Amino acid sequence: MRKNITEKIADVELEIEQLINLKKELLQKQKEGDRNARIKRLCERAGYLESILPDTISLTKEQFQTFLDKTLLTGFAEKILKGFIAQSVPENGATAAEKTTNTAA
């Protein structure tokens, strides 16, 4: 049996609604993946910091923040960080991850 135009429009509208819902689900999964990656990164880095500076464990939040501000917001720390950033961004402007992806392709 042939579908009339009204039925075809209804089918297309249903498909559009399904695709919109699929897009929402995929965006939610992407946000969750990004959040999980951030949590993992923060835990790994904080764990490493505590392993090399175990005395920081007993500090209050304010003391820890002050410690980080006074130790990391120095010219020396900024110079080291800029050096790492410069190494990760080649002259063509691509990040190290992009360069690896392009090399693999």
C-alpha positions in Angstrom: 0.0 0.0 0.0 1.3 3.4 -0.9 1.7 6.0 1.8 0.2 9.4 1.3 2.1 12.6 1.9 0.7 13.1 5.4 1.9 9.7 6.5 5.3 10.3 5.0 5.5 13.6 6.9 4.6 11.8 10.1 7.3 9.2 9.4 9.9 11.9 8.8 8.9 13.8 12.0 9.2 10.6 14.0 12.6 10.0 12.5 13.7 13.6 13.3 12.5 13.1 16.9 14.4 9.9 17.2 17.6 11.5 15.8 17.2 14.4 18.2 17.0 12.0 21.1 20.0 10.0 19.8 22.0 13.3 19.6 21.0 14.1 23.2 22.1 10.7 24.4 25.4 10.9 22.5 26.1 14.4 23.9 25.4 13.1 27.4 27.8 10.1 26.9 30.5 12.5 25.6 30.1 14.8 28.7 30.2 11.8 31.0 33.4 10.5 29.3 35.0 14.0 29.5 34.0 14.2 33.2 35.4 10.7 34.0 38.6 11.6 32.2 38.9 14.8 34.2 38.2 12.9 37.5 40.9 10.3 36.6 43.4 13.0 35.7 42.8 14.9 38.9 43.0 11.8 41.1 46.2 10.7 39.4 47.9 14.1 39.7 46.8 14.7 43.3 47.9 11.2 44.2 51.3 11.8 42.7 51.6 15.1 44.6 50.7 13.4 47.9 53.2 10.6 47.1 56.1 13.0 46.7 54.9 15.4 49.4 53.2 13.3 52.0 53.3 16.2 54.5 50.7 18.0 52.4 48.0 15.4 53.4 47.6 17.0 56.8 47.2 20.5 55.5 43.8 22.3 55.5 42.3 23.3 52.2 43.4 26.9 52.8 46.9 25.9 53.8 47.2 23.6 50.7 46.0 26.4 48.4 48.5 28.8 49.9 51.3 26.2 49.6 50.5 25.7 45.9 50.2 29.4 45.2 53.6 30.2 46.9 55.4 27.3 45.2 53.8 27.1 41.8 53.2 30.8 41.0 56.8 31.6 40.8 58.9 32.7 37.8 60.8 29.4 37.9 57.6 27.3 37.8 56.1 29.4 34.9 59.4 29.0 32.9 59.3 25.2 33.3 55.6 25.1 32.3 56.1 27.3 29.3 59.0 24.9 28.2 56.6 21.9 28.4 53.9 23.8 26.5 56.4 24.8 23.8 57.5 21.2 23.4 53.9 20.0 23.0 53.0 22.6 20.3 55.1 22.2 17.2 55.8 25.2 14.9 52.9 24.4 12.6 50.5 25.0 15.6 49.3 21.4 15.9 49.2 19.9 19.4 51.3 16.8 20.2 48.1 14.7 20.2 47.2 16.0 16.7 50.7 15.4 15.5 50.6 11.8 16.7 47.1 11.3 15.0 48.3 12.8 11.8 51.5 10.7 11.8 49.4 7.5 12.4 47.2 8.3 9.5 
